[in-house]
Amino acid sequence: MAVSQPGPTPPLPFAAGERLSFRISYLHLTAGHATLSIEPGPPEQPHALRFVADARSEGFFAWLLRFRVDDHTVATWDPVSGCSLGIEKHLREGRARRDQTVVFDGEEARVRDPKIEQERFDVDPCSADVLSALYVTRVRGVPEAGRLELPAFDNGKRYVLGVRFLKRERLDLPPPLGRDVPTLVVEPQLVEGSGLFVSKGRLTVWLTDDARRIPVRLRAKAPIGSVSADLESAEGLAAP
């Protein structure tokens, strides 16, 4: 399977102002909340978009296990080329802390991270960071036969991110999406330590079965049971 190469992007199924809020649950109990939002690019990159992911633990399990999560990730993406420009992570998970900045410049990635000695890495053209990859998947879609493959770079490693189609399913979703909404169930193959609900085992994502491909549910296997993120509210969606 050939890896998708950079090129002009189709019309975008999202825009600045979109905000998705999720309830994170474990064993059917609330474990935290998360948001995925889109903002305009910084002043020095006015044509870009910024994808912002925040996740915070709360509830019984955070108290019982004394395990707190407070993650903040911002990726900058060029909608003209469809390429990642950089990503900044500030992850607080229990006693683990990670602060990382990556800047993409053509076939090079410059990394600032106390846990990674090397600062410059060779990468494939138009490599995706782990957060922008979700939005690139929304733009390009996932074929029912084969899989979408993207060159990616995360935590000092270059790899191919594959996303494969599993099935279709209907879900009852919050307004303005409504009840009995058709969705696509897909399976990304992600690396660990990215701060995006990724743990050992399988990650499954539900996307609306329309041109917007809105993520409405994520589910990751845990040592016991699974961790789910279910859409609670949606704002600033593009027209269907």
GIUR-V499974 format. One record per backbone hydrogen bond with DSSP energy under -1.0 kcal/mol. NH is the residue of the N-H (numbers start at 1). CO is the residue of the C=O. Records with the same first field share a line. If there is no record, write none. Layout:
BEGIN
NH=CO / CO
END
This chain:
BEGIN
4=149
17=38
18=15
19=235
20=36
21=233
22=34
23=230
24=32
25=228
26=29
29=26
31=24
32=24
33=56
34=22
35=54
36=20
37=52
38=18
39=50
41=48
45=42
48=45
49=77
50=39
51=75
52=37
53=73
54=35
55=71
56=33
57=69
58=31
63=59
64=60
65=61
70=92
71=55
72=90
73=53
74=88
75=51
76=86
77=49
78=83
82=78
85=76
86=76
87=102
88=74
89=100
90=72
91=98
93=96
94=68
96=93
98=91
100=89
101=112
102=87
103=110
104=85
105=108
109=121
110=103
111=119
112=101
116=113
121=109
123=107
127=124
128=151
133=129
134=131
136=132
137=133
138=134
139=135
140=136
141=137
148=163
150=161
152=159
153=128
154=157
157=154
159=152
161=150
163=148
164=187
166=185
167=185
169=183
171=181
173=178
177=174
181=171
183=169
184=207
185=167
186=205
187=164
189=162
204=219
205=186
206=217
207=184
208=214
209=182
210=208
216=206
217=206
218=229
219=204
220=227
221=202
222=225
227=220
228=25
229=218
230=23
231=216
232=21
233=21
235=19
END
